[in-house]
């Protein structure tokens, strides 16, 4: 029982210097328990298969490399990781989605630098295979922010609640690309009609929300720093999107591409939506380094898909690329690229608010050796 209890407080952190670190959250704080370099040179994304005790780690690739990699790890006692397998991934891979549909296991990845979408089928026990299909998306024209929108930039992979469709936000194309996939083989992916976003939005990450008989899709515009809500309808041949709302993630006073958003997530109780902002980290921001930390914004989710701002709270560092909520929703772990930290905060489940450091809300902090790209709870 003690081992199972402790396991609930294990976290994994992927770093852009290649380190993949296991940590444990104790009453005394956050401690490193083990470390491996077996996710190659630039660990960028983690996906947990808890049932089979497997962690998948994407490696973005570095420098003049032409490929990244997809790696699988067996999870041992105290979160110690042992690599099972490695296969190639398109260079610049930054996100992935695990599939377990019927007898088929698979994975779809999104690559940013040279926009690419790859589909994989998995074997048992963490065995991997080379990509079954690679798609290289293109866009028809340069977007309103040429420095970030001169070509396609795939940034996330989202599976819809019916497990029929895969969505890929394209930051460069101002699109949410929609694909149908084969449940028996994963590939081939078949592209359908996309959601065309507001020009200059730069969609980065997205999440579905099913509540009160309705289905909504939320995404954050990295470039215009807004959060979008769309009502979703299944048409028989794809998905139809109706815009509900667009609200500033932090403050409308920030010019585009000065306080870019990064992660977006919905609380386990489906009551709140959280977005990470980077308003103090970018030199172009009017508040560059004006405070000690970037910000997490919390919104209340209303039945009609609209959003009400509840709180803005410190993330605990600079450049919060990603954060994860534990299953209870009473802890949020934030990974920072700017100062290489993992910070864990208490969160009040009822109000949705992150508890301040002054009120004892900062329960763990650990500085690692590299920029933290992803933090994953082992539960």
N, C-alpha and C positions, 0 to 999 in steps of 0.2 A: 504493500500500500504506500509506503514512504517513497518508493521509487516512482510509482505512478503519479503521486502528488508532485514530486520534484520535477517530473517530466513536463508538467503543465507550465513550468516557468522557464523552460529552455527556449532560447531564440537562436536563429542563425542570421549572420550578417555577411552579405556579399560586398566585396570592396574592389574598386577599379584598379588596384595594384595586384590583383590575382588572389588575394587572400579570401578564404571562406572560413569564417570564425563561428564557433559555437560558444554561446554565453548562457549563464544561468542567473535568473533574478532571485536574489535572496532578501531577507529582511535587512541585511547590511548593505545591499546595493547590487549592482550588476557586475558579474565577474566573468572573465574569459576562462573557458575550460579546455578548449582545444582549437587547433588551427590547421588548415590544409591549404596547399597551393595547387591542388589537383583539379581546380576548375579553370586551369590555364591562366592567361595573362590579364584578363579584364572582366571579372565576374560582374554581371549586370542585372540578373533577375533570378528569383528563386520560386519554385513551385513545389508544394508539399503533397505527397501521396501518403497520408497518415496511415491508412489501413495497411499498406504494404511496407511501411517504414522506409520510404524512399524519398530522397530530396533531389529534385532536378535543378541544375544550375546552368544558366546560359553565360557564355563567355563572348564578349563583344568583339574581341580581336583588337590588336593595337597596331599603330604605325602604318607600315606598308603592307600589312597582312591582307590577304584577299578573302580570308574566311575567319569566322569565329567558330564556336563549338557548342554542342549540347552535351551535358555530362549528367550521369546519374550516380547517386551515392546511397549506400546503405547506412541507416541511422542506428548507431549502437548505443550503449549505456552512456548517460550524461550528454547525449547528442554528438558523440564522436562519430565522424564521417569517414567512410571508406569508399573510394570510387569503384563503381561497378563497370561503367562503360563510357565511351566517348565517341561522338560522331561529329561531322562538320555541320556548321550552320552558316548561312549567308553573313558576310561581314556586317558589323554594326548591329547585331541582334540585341534588342533592348527589352523584349517582352515575349511571353509565351502563355499558352492556355493548354491545360491538360484535358484530355478526353477519356472517359471511361463509359462507353455506350454499348450495352450488351456485352458481347464477347470481345469487342474491339477497344484497344487502348491506343491513344495517339496524342499528338502534340501539334500545335500550329504556332509558328513564331512570326514576329514582326521585326524587321531590321530597319534602322533609321538612316545611317550614313549613305548607303546605297540602297534605297528603298527596296525591300524584298519581303515576300511572304512565303514561308516554307511549311510544308505539311509532312508529318512523320507518322508511321505506324510503329507501335512498341511491342516488344515481346514480353514475356513474363519476367518477373524478378529484376526489373530494371534494365533488361537488355534493350539496346537501341539499334536503329537501322538508319542508313543514310536517307536524306530527304527523298520522298516519293515525288514531290512536285515543288518547284520554285517559281514564283510569279514576281516579275519586276514591274511594278506599276509606274505609269507615267501620268502627267497632268497636261491639260491642253493649253494652259497659259500661266504666266507668273502672277502670283497673288499680290495683294496690297502692301505686303512687307517683303520686298524682294530679297533681302538678306536671309530670310528664313523660308521663303515660299517660291524659290526659283525652280523647284522640282518636287517630286513626291517625297514625303518623309513619313513612313509608316511608324506608328509609335505604341500601339497596344493591340491586344487580342481579347475579345469578349465573346463568350458563348451565350446565346439567348436562353431564356428559361425553359423553352421546349426542346432545347438541344438540337435544333434544326439548322440554325444559322450562326455564322461567325461574322463578327463586326470588327473592322480594322480602322481606327481613326488615322486619317492622313493629314498631318499638320501642314504640309506644303500645299496640298490640293484643296483645303477647306472642304473635306469630304469625310463622311463615315462610310467606308466601303462595306458592302454586305455580300457575303458569300454563302452559298449552299454547299454542303459537303456530303459525302457518301458515308453513311453510318457503318457500313461494313468494312470500308477500306480507308476512311478519312479522305484521301485524295481520289479523284480530282476535285479541287475547289472550283466552283462555278460562280463567277461574279454576277450579281443582280443589280437592280437599280439602287443607287446610294442615297444617303441623306446628304443633301447639299447644305452646308452651313452658311452662316453669315460671312461675307468676305472679310478676311483678316482675322478670323476667330483662331485659326490654328488649333484644331481639336487634338488633344493629347491623349487623355484617358477617358473611359466611360464605364457606366454601371447601369444595370437594369434594376427597376423597383416595381414589385408587384404588390398592390395594396388595394383593398376595398373594391375588388373586382376589376380594377384597371391596371394597365401595364404602362410604365413610363421608362424613358431612357434619359439619363443625365450624362453630360460630359462637360469637361472643363476646356475652355479655350485658353491655351497656354499664352497666345500672343496678345489677345485683347483682354485677357484676365477676367473673363466672365464665366458664369456657370449657366448651362443651358438645360432646359427641361422640355422633353417632347413626349407626347402621348403616342403609343405604339399600337398599331392594328395589324393583325395577320390577314393577308389578302388572298391566300391560297397559292400565290406564286412568289411571295416575298414579304417584305415589311413595308408598311406605310407609316410615315412620321408626321405628326401635327405639332407645330411649335406651341408651347404653353407659356414659357417664361425665359428671360435672360436677365440675370442679376450680376452686379459686380462681385467678384470673389472676395474683394477686400475693400476697395475704395475707388470710386469712379474717377478720382482726380489723377490717377496714374496714367500717363500716356501709354499707348500700346508698346508691348515688348520691353517694359521697364520693370515690371514686377511679375514675371511669368509664374503662372500656376504650375504645379507638378502633379501631385497625386490627388485622387478623388475616391472616396469610399463611403459606404452606407453602414451605419451601426448595426450590430447583430439583431437588435430589436426592431429594425426597419423604421425607426422614428426620426433619425437624424442623418444628415449628410455632412461630411467633413472634406475640406479642400486645403491643400498646402500651398502657401504663397511664398515668394522669394523677393519680397520688396526691399530688403536691406542688402541683398547680395549682388545685385547687378549694378555696374558702374553708371549705367544710364538712368537709374532710378533717382527721383528727387530725394529719396530717403536713404541713399546708399550709405551703409554703415552708421546710420543715425541712431541705431539701437543695437542691443547685444544679441538679438535673435530675430529670425523670420517668424512667420505667423501661420497658425492653423485657424481657419474659419469654420464655425459650426452653424448649420442651418437646420431649422425645423422643417420636416417634410409634411406638407398638407395633403389631404386626400385628393385634391384636384391637380396635384403635381407642382403647385407653386412652392416657393421657398421663403422662409423668414429667418433673417440673421439672428442667431442666439448669442454668439460669442466670437471674439477674436482673442486667441491666446498664444503665448510664445511657443515656438516649436522646440526651443532649447539650443538653437545653433543657427549656422548659416547654410543656405542651400539645402533645405529639406527635400531631397529628391523623392522620397517615398516614406510611407508610414503604414503600420499594421495595427489593427485592433485585435485583442484577444477574444475568445469566444463569448465570454461573459460581457464584454464591452466595457469593463471597468479599468482597463489599461490600454494605453496606446504607445507603441514603440516607434520612434522617429529616427530615420537614418539621414545624417547630414554629410554632404560632400565638402562643405566649406571648412569645417574643422574636424572632420573624420570621427564624428561621435555617433553613438547610439544613445538616445535619451528615452527613458520610460516615464510616462506620466499616469497618475491616477485620473480617472474620469468618472463623474457622477452620472450613472445610467439614467436616472429619472429626469434630470434637467438637461442632460447632454453636454454639460460643461466640463472642460478640462480643469482640474483643480490646480491652483497656482502653487508655485514653489513656496511662497510665504505661508500657505496653509498646509504644507507638507505633501504637495502633490507630485513633486519630483522624486520618484522612488528609486531611480537608477540612472547612472550615466557612466559611459565607458568610452575613452578615446582609443581608437584603433589605429593601425598603421597606414591605412589608405582611405580614400574617399568612400563613404558608405553609400552604395547604390540601392540596396534592398535589405529589409529586415523582415524575417518570417518567424512567427510563433510556432512552436512545435506542439500543436494540439488539434 
